[in-house]
Amino acid sequence: DVLEVLYDGGGAITHIEIFNLKDFQRNKAAYAEEIATIRRIVNEGNPIPCKRMIRDLIRHEEQVPVPDPDRLAKLHVILADIPKLLSWYATTPIGSRLGSDSVGRARSWAGMGLAVTDTLPRRAVREFRRHPGTREVIPFETSTVLRATWVPHRRHVPFVDAAYRLVRRIPGLREFGYEKQEEYVIVPNTTRPSKHGNILTLGGMPENLSNGLALKPPPVPGPRGFRRWSNLSTGARNVLKILIGFVPAFLTFLLTKDWWVLAYFGAFIWFGITGVRNVLQSVFGGGGLARSEHVRWTDLVSWDRIADSLLYTGFSVPLLDWLVKSLLLDRGLGITTATAPLALYGVMGVVNGLYLFTHNTFRGLPRGAAVGNFFRSVLSIPVAFGLNALAFEVMIGAGLDTPAANVILQAWAAVIGKLASDTVAAIIEGTADRSVNAQRRHQDYAQKLRRLLQVHGRIEALFPEIDVVETLASPKEFFRTLGREAAELERQQVINALDLMYFWFYQPCARQVFRQQLEAATPEERRIILLTQRLLERQRPISEMFLNDLVGKNFSPPLAFYLGRSATYLRDMRALADLHGVAWNAVTVPA
């Protein structure tokens, strides 16, 4: 059948579904391998295997109890016309399709989607191997390659772009100023049947399909033993991470320092530097002092991220303070803050950078972040040297002699290096976090504003005799004029306005990005966007939308948010309208 359709189609067939998951699970995919073979042979364009395949099909048809004479005749016609069949697909091979044929509703079948195991994250592969019964590997495999695209950063500032081009000429910095984007690509014409396939289902099935009813009661669970790390709550894991990192840091200071302040409080100071730096960079990345007054600083801080930082910074104490500063530099090479402070902080900065690069790579962070953390430790060397010199001058000015000042600086050298490294990290990573948040807000606003303008265009097309923009200047008139004919479009515009209101109050960097989006919009688009926000003045119909399952049964929090914040939001929107010369006051619209 497949061969006849390919021939009768005259080259119009572009793809063949060579595998269907639902048919496979129902044992209805008896000819999947033969169909895949037909596609492969036709795409190869070699008449010899094609002739052999057709002759095998003729022989098979002749051996059935009741041969079909029409089919035999058609197969002989195809056999005599092999060059034409192959010519149709010489330049455009037949593509393949593998489908699940599922909408994800039936619990007895795997859900939608297929994935190539070679392209999955390691965590997903471990999860599949840990629970092999929840995913099914289909008997097909395909080859993939990882393609990297280097996209240049363009700041649209001639000086900056020229600096990028100049730096790229330096050997080893060819990729400077480029963003690396990676994606997996399937190698054409490599999908083939295989007993050991590398394609599995994205949708899973319960390991044990049961309604919970049984003839015998379930066994009584015994005493709870040691809980696996993955079964602990997020808070418990974070506390354990901090304690695991705190132990080596505290022991290092306790056993190597003579002064009681460093011996007992050195670890707390070390951890305090890391914790404060993470908090400050998160707050700065979320907008800093310019953020919405409704966004608390605790909403911007990732406590998981802080716990990971404290875990790994704890192990850096014995590495930097004891092994590198005391054993290697002081006792081994005679390098101290008194003899060669720049060399001391230089070696400690490089070692700290290598340590950061190593544990960032181990944690699976992007390679760019790992490399950036190495270089930020190198950049902290002059900062540490400056802090050391400043502390020395302060102690001399306070009346200490030079030997006493050098002894104190040598004891605090690791802490000074840590403070310098985290200062540089706070600036670099805070700026990076701010850039990431701004990029996400640009994506959010671009999608939402595009949707708002599309719905407005549909309303304009639905009412060609009415100037809808003028109607927006009077929300009451807008609802009355459009009436039931555009009820769904009105509802969509209200939802768009509510989403923009939520962004404005609760998303990091939203206000700055929204202002930039307005600046980039055309005057007409800017007018539509701002006046659409006036729909939120109609509290009664919008409250009825909330009561009528706009957000589900738990409508109280979002309704309270709308009623409590809409006046402030509309006041801010009016200020933006005045800034851009958009008339905000109601306009009389003819009936």
Secondary structure, DSSP 8 states (H G I E B T S, - for coil): -HHHHHHHHTT---EEEEEEHHHHHTT--TTHHHHHHHHHHHHHT-HHHHHHHHHHHHHHHHTSSS--HHHHHHHHHHHHTHHHHHHHTSSS--EEEEE----S--TTS--S-EEEGGGS-HHHHHHHHHSGGGS-EESEE--EEEEEEEEE---S-HHHHHHHHHHHTSTT-TTTTEEEEEEEEE-TT--EE-SS--EEESS---SS---S--SS------------GGGS-HHHHHHHHHHHHHHHHHHHHHHH--SHHHHHHHHHHHHHHHHHHHHHHHHHHTTGGGS-TTS-HHHH--HHHHHHHHHHHHHHHIIIIIIIIIIIIIIII---TTT-HHHHHHHHHHHHHHHHHHHHHHTT--HHHHHHHHHHHHHHHHHHHHHHHHHHHHHHHTT--HHHHHHHHHHTHHHHHHHHHHHHHHHHHHHHHHHHHHHHHHHHHHHHHHHHHHHHHHHHHH-TTS-HHHHHTSHHHHHHHHGGGGHHHHHHHHHHHHHHHHHHHHSTTHHHHHHHHHHHS-HHHHHHHHHHGGGGG-HHHHHHHHHTTSS-S--HHHHHHHHHHHHHHHHHHHHHHHHTT---S------
